[in-house]
Amino acid sequence: MNAKDAAIPRLNDVPVALSRQHVQPSTAINTADYLALAVEENLFPEDLQTCEDFGFTRAFSIENRSKLLGLYIGLIERLDVSPKKVRQWQRDGTLVENIKSAFSILPEGARGGYYPWFLSNQWVLDPTSPRPGDPVDEMILRFWRYVRRRPTTDSPEDIRAEMARWPKEKQACGLLSNLVLSQMHPSPDLDIWVTAGFCACRDEHEESNLAGIYTALFQTCSFDELYHAYDSSTLTSLFDSKGLRKKRETIPHLEEVLKGSPRVFQSVWYLKQFVMAKEEVRPTPSITVDYGFMNCLKNEEETTLLKDLYSQIFALPRVDPMKLHEACIQGKLYDHVRELLKLKKKDQKVLKRLLKNPYPLPDL
């Protein structure tokens, strides 16, 4: 994968483990080390402070982030500038000047495609330089051209005012297409992460793939078609009618999620959203009953224990949420969890109590 094709990971508070050649384990890890790891993995940095220090937050769009990553790949791997030196430049406020100096040793025709982009977009790394335009407004205008299917003279403020009058489901479609057309995708903090099917994805890479499938859909359907399919729970049929069946079938359970969207879902998808969201939210009543949170008796320590348990489960490679759902409705959550995870002895007794639910329901 090259930098242009790099996936957009949701920015996590906990960075990935560091064990690569550019990282010095004998010294304290800093944001330049995380940058070096991102360069070696050819993926955007996950650490929030790294994104802030080295321009990824300010770059905002996937296109700009990809080109910025390509610039750092050239700087660190091709020009062999050490993370320690890059860190010093960043701390001294001389990052822009020194990147120019580093690339100037190469012949002009050998500096690659990312350096010319950098010269025209120094504002990404220089907070004192104004952005060429508000990126959020640019997103809205891009989305509005898709809605209208023609160039528009509407201002971002007019667009926002009109969207505010739309029904809830239409606003959801607007947010989805706004993100996807800007080469982004929803995070678990957004309702459309569930209702547009991203909850069915097994990992961040698959979420990016689903965003790509929606991108292909938007190239062949109007916004009104999208809204009608979303509101009538027929998104799967819309994908299929546009020749995207094989692509959407690569994501297990996507069809199962979308067949009830945007109104009816198995509670396991809301559970997954609850434990993966960055924002602190209260569990829905269905989660509380189905997955044991009602047993916590307002005990925050037990709530945290249960939430962490489910976080570990959803982080397992290739875990099947529907098997967790089946164990839930059979009243066998504890047995299923023990098959997936090795529980600490000190937690087994309390988890056995917490993982009880009213299921299976008696036959009527």
C-alpha positions in Angstrom: 0.0 0.0 0.0 1.4 3.4 -0.8 0.8 6.6 1.1 -2.1 7.7 -1.2 -3.9 4.4 -0.4 -3.3 4.5 3.4 -6.4 3.7 5.4 -7.8 6.3 7.8 -7.6 4.8 11.3 -9.7 6.4 13.9 -7.3 8.2 16.2 -6.9 6.2 19.3 -5.8 7.3 22.7 -3.6 4.2 23.0 -0.8 4.0 20.4 0.3 0.7 18.9 3.3 -1.1 20.3 6.7 0.1 19.2 9.3 -2.4 18.1 10.7 -1.2 14.8 14.1 -0.2 13.7 13.7 3.6 14.0 12.5 3.4 17.6 15.2 3.4 20.4 13.8 1.3 23.2 16.5 2.5 25.6 15.1 6.0 25.6 11.7 7.5 26.5 9.3 7.1 23.6 8.2 10.4 22.1 5.9 11.5 19.2 8.8 11.4 16.7 9.1 7.7 17.5 5.4 7.2 16.8 5.9 9.1 13.5 8.8 6.8 12.6 6.6 3.8 13.2 3.8 5.2 11.1 6.4 5.8 8.3 7.6 2.2 8.5 4.1 0.8 8.5 2.9 3.2 5.8 -0.1 4.1 7.9 -1.3 7.3 9.5 -0.1 7.8 13.1 -2.6 6.7 15.7 -1.3 8.7 18.6 -3.2 11.9 19.0 -0.3 14.1 20.1 1.8 12.8 17.2 -0.9 13.9 14.8 -0.9 17.3 16.5 2.9 17.7 16.5 3.5 16.7 12.9 0.6 18.2 11.0 -1.9 15.3 10.5 -4.6 17.0 12.6 -4.2 20.2 10.7 -4.0 18.5 7.3 -7.6 17.2 8.0 -8.5 15.5 4.7 -7.4 12.0 3.7 -5.7 13.4 0.6 -3.6 15.9 2.5 -2.8 13.4 5.2 -1.6 10.9 2.6 0.7 13.4 1.0 2.0 14.5 4.4 2.8 10.8 5.2 4.5 10.5 1.9 6.6 13.5 2.7 7.8 12.0 6.0 8.5 8.7 4.3 10.9 10.5 1.9 12.4 12.5 4.8 13.0 9.6 7.2 13.5 6.6 4.9 15.0 8.1 1.8 17.0 11.0 3.2 17.7 9.0 6.4 16.8 11.8 8.8 16.6 10.4 12.3 13.4 10.7 14.4 15.5 12.4 17.0 16.4 15.1 14.6 12.9 15.5 13.4 11.7 15.8 17.0 14.3 18.5 17.6 13.1 20.5 14.6 9.5 20.2 15.7 10.4 21.4 19.2 12.5 24.3 17.9 9.8 25.4 15.5 12.1 24.9 12.5 10.4 21.8 11.0 9.4 23.6 7.8 12.8 25.2 7.2 14.7 22.0 7.9 12.5 19.9 5.6 13.3 22.3 2.8 17.0 22.1 3.6 16.9 18.3 3.7 15.2 17.9 0.3 17.3 20.6 -1.3 20.3 18.2 -1.5 18.4 16.2 -4.1 18.2 17.3 -7.7 14.9 19.0 -8.4 13.6 16.2 -10.5 14.4 13.6 -7.9 12.5 15.0 -5.0 9.3 13.0 -5.6 5.7 14.2 -5.8 5.1 14.9 -2.2 7.7 17.7 -1.8 6.1 20.0 -4.4 2.7 19.5 -2.6 4.5 20.5 0.7 5.8 23.7 -0.9 2.3 24.7 -1.8 0.8 23.6 1.5 3.2 24.7 4.2 0.3 25.8 6.3 -0.1 22.1 7.3 3.1 22.3 9.4 3.1 26.0 10.1 0.3 27.1 12.5 1.1 30.7 11.7 0.1 30.2 8.0 -3.6 30.5 7.3 -5.4 27.6 5.7 -6.5 28.2 2.1 -10.1 27.5 3.1 -12.2 26.1 5.9 -12.0 22.3 5.4 -15.4 21.7 7.0 -17.0 24.1 4.5 -15.2 22.4 1.7 -16.7 19.1 2.8 -20.2 20.5 2.9 -19.9 22.1 -0.6 -18.5 18.8 -2.0 -21.5 17.0 -0.5 -24.0 19.5 -1.7 -22.8 19.2 -5.3 -23.6 15.5 -4.9 -27.1 16.3 -3.6 -27.8 18.8 -6.3 -26.0 17.0 -9.1 -24.7 20.3 -10.4 -22.4 23.2 -9.3 -23.9 25.3 -6.5 -23.7 28.9 -5.4 -25.3 28.1 -2.0 -23.2 29.1 1.0 -22.2 26.6 3.7 -24.5 28.5 6.1 -27.5 28.1 3.7 -26.7 24.4 3.2 -26.6 23.8 7.0 -29.9 25.7 7.5 -31.6 23.6 4.8 -30.2 20.4 6.2 -31.4 21.3 9.7 -35.0 21.1 8.3 -34.5 17.6 6.9 -36.0 14.5 8.7 -33.6 12.6 11.0 -33.1 9.8 8.5 -32.2 12.2 5.6 -29.8 14.1 7.9 -28.1 10.7 8.6 -27.7 10.1 4.9 -26.3 13.6 4.5 -23.7 13.0 7.2 -22.7 9.6 5.7 -22.3 11.0 2.2 -20.5 14.1 3.5 -17.9 11.9 5.2 -17.5 9.3 2.5 -17.2 11.9 -0.3 -14.3 13.4 1.7 -12.6 10.0 1.9 -13.5 9.5 5.5 -15.9 7.1 7.3 -17.9 7.2 10.5 -16.5 6.5 13.9 -18.4 4.5 16.6 -19.3 7.8 18.3 -21.8 8.4 15.4 -25.2 6.7 15.1 -24.5 6.1 11.4 -21.6 3.8 12.4 -24.4 1.3 13.3 -27.2 2.3 10.9 -24.9 2.4 7.8 -23.4 -1.0 8.6 -19.9 0.0 9.7 -20.5 -1.9 13.0 -20.4 -5.1 11.0 -16.8 -4.5 9.9 -14.2 -6.7 11.7 -11.5 -4.0 11.8 -10.5 -0.6 10.7 -9.3 -1.9 7.3 -12.7 -3.4 6.6 -14.4 -0.1 7.6 -12.3 1.7 5.0 -13.3 -1.0 2.5 -17.0 -0.3 3.2 -16.4 3.4 2.8 -15.0 2.5 -0.6 -18.1 0.5 -1.5 -20.3 3.5 -0.6 -18.0 5.7 -2.7 -18.7 3.4 -5.7 -22.4 3.5 -4.9 -22.5 7.3 -4.8 -20.9 7.4 -8.3 -24.0 5.6 -9.7 -26.9 6.7 -7.5 -28.5 10.0 -6.6 -28.8 11.3 -3.1 -32.5 10.8 -3.3 -32.0 7.1 -4.2 -29.7 6.7 -1.2 -32.1 8.4 1.2 -35.1 6.3 0.0 -33.1 3.0 0.3 -31.9 4.0 3.8 -35.3 5.0 5.0 -37.0 1.9 3.6 -34.3 -0.6 4.9 -33.4 -1.5 1.3 -29.7 -0.4 1.1 -28.6 -4.0 0.3 -30.9 -4.0 -2.7 -29.5 -0.7 -3.8 -25.9 -2.0 -3.6 -27.0 -5.0 -5.6 -28.8 -3.0 -8.3 -25.6 -1.0 -8.9 -23.4 -4.1 -9.3 -21.9 -4.0 -5.9 -23.2 -7.3 -4.5 -19.9 -9.2 -4.5 -18.1 -6.3 -2.8 -20.7 -5.9 0.0 -20.7 -9.7 0.5 -17.1 -9.5 1.5 -18.2 -8.0 4.9 -19.9 -10.7 7.0 -23.2 -9.7 8.6 -23.5 -6.4 6.6 -26.7 -7.6 5.0 -28.0 -8.7 8.3 -27.4 -5.3 9.8 -28.8 -3.3 6.9 -32.0 -5.3 6.6 -33.4 -3.6 9.7 -31.6 -0.3 9.3 -32.2 2.5 10.4 -34.6 1.2 13.1 -34.2 -2.4 14.1 -30.9 -4.1 15.1 -29.7 -7.0 17.3 -28.5 -5.5 20.6 -25.0 -6.8 20.0 -24.3 -4.1 17.5 -25.2 -1.4 20.0 -23.0 -3.2 22.5 -20.1 -3.1 20.1 -20.7 0.6 19.6 -21.0 1.2 23.3 -17.6 -0.3 24.1 -15.8 1.1 21.1 -17.0 4.7 21.2 -14.5 7.3 22.5 -17.3 9.5 24.0 -18.7 8.4 27.3 -22.3 7.2 26.6 -24.9 5.4 28.6 -25.8 1.9 27.5 -29.2 1.5 25.9 -31.8 -0.5 27.8 -31.4 -3.5 25.5 -27.7 -3.6 26.3 -28.3 -3.2 30.0 -30.6 -6.2 30.1 -29.0 -8.4 27.5 -25.4 -8.1 28.4 -25.4 -7.9 32.2 -25.0 -4.2 32.9 -28.2 -4.4 35.0 -26.3 -6.6 37.4 -23.7 -4.0 38.2 -26.1 -2.3 40.6 -24.7 1.2 39.9 -21.2 -0.2 40.8 -18.8 1.7 38.5 -16.0 -0.8 39.1 -18.2 -3.7 37.9 -19.4 -1.6 35.0 -15.9 -0.9 33.9 -14.9 -4.6 34.4 -17.8 -5.7 32.1 -17.1 -3.0 29.5 -13.4 -3.9 29.4 -14.4 -7.6 29.0 -16.5 -6.9 25.9 -13.8 -4.6 24.6 -11.3 -7.5 24.7 -13.8 -9.7 22.9 -14.4 -7.3 20.0 -10.7 -6.8 19.7 -10.1 -10.5 19.0 -9.1 -11.3 15.4 -12.1 -12.5 13.4 -14.5 -12.6 16.4 -18.1 -13.2 15.3 -20.5 -10.8 17.1 -23.5 -12.9 16.1 -22.1 -15.8 18.0 -22.0 -13.6 21.1 -25.6 -12.5 20.3 -26.6 -16.2 20.0 -25.0 -17.0 23.4 -26.8 -14.0 24.8 -30.3 -15.1 23.8 -29.6 -18.6 25.0 -28.5 -17.4 28.4 -25.0 -18.7 27.9 -22.9 -15.6 27.9 -20.5 -16.7 30.7 -19.8 -20.0 28.9 -19.2 -18.3 25.6 -16.9 -15.7 27.1 -14.8 -18.4 28.7 -14.4 -20.0 25.3 -13.1 -16.7 23.9 -10.9 -15.4 26.8 -8.8 -16.7 29.6 -10.4 -15.1 32.6 -8.4 -14.1 35.7 -9.3 -16.3 38.6 -10.1 -13.3 40.8 -12.7 -12.1 38.2 -14.4 -15.4 37.5 -17.0 -15.4 40.3 -18.1 -11.8 39.8 -18.2 -12.2 36.0 -20.4 -15.3 36.4 -22.9 -13.2 38.3 -22.6 -10.2 36.0 -23.1 -12.2 32.8 -26.5 -13.5 33.8 -29.5 -12.3 31.9 -33.3 -13.3 31.6 -32.7 -15.6 28.7 -33.7 -17.9 27.2 -37.3 -16.6 27.4 -39.9 -19.2 28.2 -42.0 -20.4 25.3 -45.4 -18.7 25.2 
